[in-house]
Amino acid sequence: METVRLARQGEIAIATIDNPPVNALGQALRADLARVLSEASTDPAVTAIVIAAAGKAFIAGADISEFGKPPLAPLLPDVLDAIEGSEKPVVAAIQGVALGGGLEVALACHARVAAASAMLGLPEIKLGLIPGAGGTQRLPRLIGAAKAFPMMLSGEPVSAGKALELGLVDEVAGGDVVAAAVTLAQALVAKGAPEPARERDDRLTAKDREAFEVLAAEASLKSGDMPNAMALIEAVRAAFTLSFAEGLAAERALFTALLADPRSKALRYVFFAEREIARVPGIDSAVKPREIARAAVIGAGTMGGGIAMCFANAGIAVTLIEQEQAQIDNGMNRVAAIYEMSVTRGSLTPAKRDERVALITPAVGLGAAAEADIVIEAAFEEMGVKQQIFGALDAIVKPGAILASNTSYLDVPTIAAATTRPQDVLGMHFFSPANVMKLLEIVRPAGVADDAVVTAMALGRRLGKVPVVVGNGFGFVGNRMLEARTRATERLLVAGALPHEVDAALTGFGFKMGPCAMADLAGNDIGWRSRKARGKTAAVADAICEAGWFGQKTGRGYFLYPDGARTGQRDPEVEALIARVSQEKGVTRRSFTADEILSRLLDPMVNEGARILEEGIAARPGDIDVIWLNGYNWPAWRGGPMHWADTIGLGVIVARLEAQAAETGDTALEPAPLLRRLAAEGKGFADLKARPV
Ligand code: HSC
C-alpha cells in the first residue's frame, strides 16, 4: 500500500502522507516520499510542491520501532536533503502534531504553514536521544540557537501561534491548511522561494551564541549526568563552529551513539509499554465502554477528596458522599484548600477553581449516589465496612452503574459478593495524592463484565491517568512488590545497614526517595496497623512505632525532622534502637556497599514480579514496569523493575536471590519458578507473551 498520494492542483503538486496511525516515518513512507518528490520535481507541469498529511498527525516522527535495527535506505537525512535541495519550492502543510523527524521534514521545506491547532516539537530528548535528521542544525538557523536549544532540551511541543512568534512557521492558516499552503506555494513561485534553512547562517550571530552558551552552562549543571543533554549542547554548538554538512555529520554521530545507550533503550521500551497497556488480553478490542456522565465518591477523606478532584478536573460532575455533615464539610474544606494552593502557585485561575469546585456536590448519605453512572468507594480499609457500603449501594444505584472500590489490598470478589451484580463490580486503585499520581490499577475480578473493565480504562484515560488492568490478589501488583521491598529494607536494617545508607542506595539508583524517607512521609503507623491486622511483625519498624516515631508528622521516624523540616536527618537514637534489635536477634552487624543494598532491595521485587506474572495477576512484564514508573517513581530511564532485571540478566538475579535466601533462611527469597525457568533457558521477561489476568 502506498503511504504517500500525489495529486495536482493546477501547477502545484500535493503529496499527502497517509501512514496510519500517526504517519511515523518508517522505511516504506521514506521511500514513497522520496519517490513522489522526485516525480513532482521532474514533472515540467509542476512548479511547486506541498507536503501535507492525512489523519490526526502531520508526522509523529521517525518510526521508533525501527530504532536499534539495521537502518534501511532511504535514510531520513537523505530524503530531507532532497527536499531542501529541490529547485521547486516545497511547502509543509502542518496539521495535528509535527514531532521529531516530522518537524525535521517541515524544517527542510522552504516554507511552513500550520493549522491553528497544530503542535510542533522535537521530543527526542524524552527518548534519551537528540534530533537526528538535521533538527539541531536547521532549527537554530531558522529561529536562533537561544530559542531552538530550550525547545529541544525540554522536548515540549509549541502551539502554532507560538511557532509563528518564534519564526518556526511562516503562517498560521485560519481555515484549510492545505489550501493556505497551496496559496503560499503559488506566491513563492511568483516571487522566488526563501533560502532554505541550511543557507541561513546569518541567524547564527555572536549574540545568539553567547545567549546559547549561558543556557548550555545552566543545562550542564542541571542535566550533566544525562548523556543526551550533553550531546544536544555539543550538536547545537556545532552549528556555530562547523559547516552545515559537518554539523549534520556531528549530529548523526551523536544520535547513533545515543541509540545504543541503555538509557535510551529503556525510554523507548517504556514508550511502547505505556501504549501496550491499552490492549487488555482476553478482552475484544471491539467492546465499547458504558457512558459515564456523573460519578459519586464514597468517603471524603484525603483519598476520596483527591478522587473527586480528578473527576472535577476532567469536567465530570461528581457527588462526594460522607456519613455526617461535619465529615463532608471537612472533606470539602480540604479540597478547597488544595485548589487554593494551585491558585496561589499560579497553576490554576480563580475562575477555573470555581468551575471545578462547582462540579463537586457534597452530600450526606449513600442515597445521593442514586444517579451516578459510576461509584467509587474510598472508605476505611476494612472488609466489613466495604461490604456494608456495597450491599447498601446495590439497593440504591441504577442498573448498569459501575461499583468500584479503591481498596489497596482487599479481596475484590468478597466485596462484590455483597451485591447482586458482581458483573459491575471492580477495583479502581488510585495512588496518593490521587489528584496528582498518574497510576490507576484497575482490578479485574473473575465475574466482572468486560465492558465494565473497558469503561474503567476509558474513564481512567479521561481522568488523565495511566490505567493498568491487574488481577485480583493481595496488594495487586504495585503494593505487593512494594511490600517485598519493605521486607528487604527491614532485613537490611537488622543485618547492619542504616536508614540513610539504604535510602542513599536507592536515590543513587534514580529514585526520588528511599524506602525509609518514604515510610516517614506516608506515616509509619499505617504499615504498623496493617501488620498488626495480619498478625505480622517487623522488629525495627515495630520498635520505631512503639516509640511513637510515626514519621514526618511526629517530627521523627527513621529520620529526625526538626522544626517541621521535610528532609530527614540521621537520628542517633534510631540508629541505637536498630543496633539493639540486631543484638536481640543475635545478629552481628556488618556493613553493606550501595550495590549490595540495591541488589537486596530490588532482586526480591523482581522475584515477586515473577510470581505475579506466574499467577496471572499482571498480563505482561511491561504492565508491571508501567505501574512502577507511574505509581512509585521508578526512574524512567531504568525502564521499570522487570526491564531492569532483563538488563542485569535473569541468571544473575537468580544467583543473587539464591545467595540471599541461603544467608537469611527466608524462603520467600527463593527464586520463583518462572524466574528460574527463564534464566535456565537464557531468556528474559521480554520473551514472555501477554496473557489475560
Ligand atoms: C525521531 O523522530 C528521531 C528523529 O530526530 C530522526 C531520526 C532519524 C535518524 C536517522 C539516522 C540515520 N514511531 O500515543 P498514541 C504509535 S524520534 C512508532 O497511543 P496519541 C504508538 O505506538 C521520534 N510508533 O496516540 C501507537 O501504536 P499502537 C520522535 C508510533 O494520539 C499509535 O502510534 N517522536 C510513534 O495519544 C498511537 O499512539 C516522538 O517521540 C512513532 N514515532 O498520541 C513522538 N508515535 O496503537 C511519539 C506513535 O499500536 N509519539 N506511535 O499502540 C507521540 O508522542 C504520540 O504517539 C502522538 C499521538 C502525540 C503522536
Residues whose N, C-alpha, C, O or C-beta is under 5 A from the ligand:
A	BS01	HSC	P21 V22 A24 A60 G61 A62 D63 I64 S65 L75 L76 V97 L99 G100 G101 P123 E124 I130 P131 G132 A133 R275
